[in-house]
Amino acid sequence: MATMQRMQTTGLELFYAQGYYNTSVDDILKRLDLSKGAFYYHFDSKEDFFVQIIQNLLARKVYSMLIEPIEGHDNPLTLITKCFDDAMETAVHNEMDYGFILSNFLSEFNGKNDVIMKHLNEIVTVWEVNLVTTLQKGKFNGYLDRHVDCEAAATFLMSSYFGVRTLMTSSAPAAKKYRFMSQLKQYFKSIEAKVITS
């Protein structure tokens, strides 16, 4: 179990840094100091290895970073603001930031590997469903304006997060994060429930 965990963690690091297609099984084995036999004892192929990484590491990473923090009955706009802020703050301090890992893999595999795309899209769907549910709950609890289209808001939030995380890799990540967060707060102000004072 420990060997498999170590193999998957190292594999994910290499795939994230270099891309799946630019990383060979030999690269992974060299980093781990393992034999080919040890690799093929645990995994049928490089693809099988990657699918297991998606299921065991990537799904969990996205869940703990972007889904778990927004679950609950509090104001979803506050929860999402804090969630995005924390996730981007981690990226600001990551010296090896190559962008949002899920976004990178979606771009790399799109049109190239249906099996892997299916697994990646499942993570996207889970994130989307959770965002929509959180926003709908917020609408029901009176935090969001009743006219808000929660599906559209979720799509907007996801695509803007994908985008800003890509932009943060080029330069001045802290400044980009700051500008993004101030716009996000403006957007949330526009969709929150208006308090009517008589």
C-alpha positions as a printed Julia matrix, in Angstrom:
198×3 Matrix{Float64}:
   0.0    0.0     0.0
   2.75   2.44    0.98
   4.65   1.7    -2.26
   1.52   2.24   -4.34
   0.79   5.5    -2.53
   4.37   6.67   -3.11
   4.23   5.66   -6.78
   0.96   7.54   -7.33
   2.08  10.67   -5.47
   5.33  10.8    -7.45
   3.49  10.02  -10.69
   1.05  12.87  -10.09
   3.9   15.31   -9.36
   5.67  14.37  -12.6
   2.49  14.4   -14.73
   1.58  17.81  -13.29
   5.02  19.27  -13.96
   5.73  17.71  -17.37
   2.37  16.54  -18.69
   1.19  12.96  -19.13
   2.47  12.5   -22.66
   5.9   13.95  -21.84
   6.36  11.63  -18.86
   7.39   8.03  -19.43
   7.07   5.09  -17.06
  10.88   5.1   -16.98
  10.88   8.71  -15.71
   8.64   7.67  -12.84
  10.69   4.57  -12.04
  13.92   6.55  -12.09
  12.5    9.08   -9.62
  11.26   6.25   -7.35
  14.25   3.98   -7.83
  11.96   1.06   -8.72
  12.07  -1.68  -11.33
   9.66  -2.09  -14.26
   8.53  -5.33  -12.65
   7.46  -3.47   -9.52
   5.45  -1.0   -11.61
   3.68  -3.63  -13.71
   3.0   -5.71  -10.62
   0.72  -2.9    -9.39
  -0.54  -1.4   -12.66
  -1.53  -2.81  -16.06
  -0.28   0.19  -18.03
   0.62   3.86  -17.82
  -3.05   4.67  -18.54
  -4.24   2.39  -15.73
  -1.7    4.06  -13.42
  -3.04   7.5   -14.33
  -6.71   6.48  -13.92
  -5.89   5.23  -10.4
  -4.13   8.54   -9.66
  -7.28  10.4   -10.77
  -9.49   8.24   -8.56
  -7.24   8.11   -5.5
  -5.44  11.45   -5.47
  -6.86  13.99   -7.91
 -10.54  13.52   -7.0
  -9.66  13.74   -3.3
  -7.51  16.83   -3.85
 -10.28  18.69   -5.72
 -12.84  17.55   -3.13
 -10.85  18.8    -0.14
  -9.87  22.06   -1.86
 -13.06  23.12   -3.7
 -16.03  21.03   -2.57
 -15.75  20.25    1.15
 -15.17  23.93    2.15
 -18.48  25.03    0.57
 -20.65  22.36    2.17
 -22.92  23.56    4.97
 -25.83  25.87    5.61
 -24.01  29.18    5.98
 -24.07  31.93    3.37
 -22.74  30.21    0.21
 -21.26  33.46   -1.09
 -19.09  33.73    2.03
 -18.15  30.05    1.84
 -17.21  30.2    -1.87
 -15.26  33.45   -1.38
 -13.19  31.9     1.42
 -12.78  28.63   -0.51
 -11.43  30.36   -3.65
  -9.27  32.68   -1.56
  -7.67  29.77    0.33
  -7.16  27.65   -2.81
  -5.49  30.54   -4.66
  -3.4   31.54   -1.65
  -1.93  28.01   -1.65
  -1.05  28.49   -5.34
   0.55  31.89   -4.66
   2.97  30.22   -2.24
   3.63  27.19   -4.43
   6.97  27.68   -6.16
   6.15  24.95   -8.67
   2.79  26.25   -9.78
   1.81  24.97  -13.22
  -1.81  26.07  -12.96
  -4.97  24.3   -11.84
  -4.11  20.61  -12.07
  -7.6   19.53  -13.2
  -7.72  22.2   -15.9
  -4.27  21.2   -17.19
  -5.25  17.56  -17.57
  -8.59  18.42  -19.22
  -6.67  20.43  -21.84
  -4.04  17.75  -22.33
  -6.41  14.8   -22.79
  -9.26  16.48  -24.65
  -9.71  14.68  -27.98
  -6.83  12.3   -27.18
  -8.07   9.83  -24.58
 -11.76   9.17  -23.93
 -11.15   6.83  -20.98
  -9.17   9.42  -19.04
 -11.49  12.27  -20.11
 -14.45  10.34  -18.68
 -12.75  10.2   -15.25
 -11.67  13.86  -15.35
 -15.15  14.97  -16.41
 -16.63  13.08  -13.46
 -14.62  15.31  -11.11
 -15.81  18.42  -12.99
 -19.42  17.22  -12.7
 -19.13  16.56   -8.96
 -17.68  20.06   -8.43
 -20.39  21.63  -10.59
 -23.25  19.76   -8.88
 -21.91  20.79   -5.47
 -21.61  24.44   -6.5
 -25.15  24.47   -7.92
 -26.53  22.74   -4.8
 -24.72  25.17   -2.49
 -26.04  28.17   -4.42
 -29.59  26.75   -4.51
 -29.47  26.13   -0.77
 -28.32  29.74   -0.34
 -31.22  30.94   -2.46
 -33.66  28.87   -0.4
 -32.17  30.22    2.84
 -32.5   33.83    1.65
 -28.83  34.62    1.0
 -29.15  34.88   -2.79
 -31.58  36.88   -4.86
 -34.47  34.61   -5.91
 -33.9   35.41   -9.62
 -30.34  34.03   -9.67
 -29.76  31.22  -12.19
 -27.67  28.88  -10.03
 -26.49  26.7   -12.95
 -25.26  29.77  -14.85
 -23.59  31.16  -11.72
 -21.79  27.83  -11.15
 -20.56  27.76  -14.77
 -19.31  31.34  -14.41
 -17.52  30.58  -11.12
 -15.87  27.43  -12.47
 -14.7   28.98  -15.72
 -13.37  32.09  -13.99
 -11.49  29.91  -11.48
 -10.01  27.78  -14.31
  -8.98  30.99  -16.07
  -7.42  32.88  -13.18
  -5.42  29.83  -12.11
  -3.94  29.64  -15.62
  -3.12  33.37  -15.59
  -1.48  33.09  -12.16
   1.28  30.89  -13.61
   2.64  33.62  -15.88
   3.55  36.42  -13.46
   2.49  38.31  -10.32
   0.2   35.58   -8.95
  -0.59  37.51   -5.75
  -1.7   40.58   -7.71
  -3.84  38.49  -10.06
  -5.41  36.73   -7.09
  -6.15  40.07   -5.41
  -7.79  41.53   -8.55
  -9.79  38.35   -9.15
 -11.05  38.24   -5.55
 -12.13  41.89   -5.58
 -14.15  41.27   -8.78
 -15.62  38.07   -7.34
 -16.85  40.02   -4.31
 -18.42  42.61   -6.63
 -20.18  39.84   -8.56
 -21.45  38.26   -5.32
 -22.8   41.64   -4.17
 -24.82  41.76   -7.39
 -26.48  38.37   -6.79
 -27.04  38.47   -3.04
 -30.54  38.94   -1.67
 -31.36  42.61   -1.23
 -32.47  43.51    2.25
 -35.65  45.56    1.99
 -35.89  48.18    4.69
 -39.31  49.66    5.25
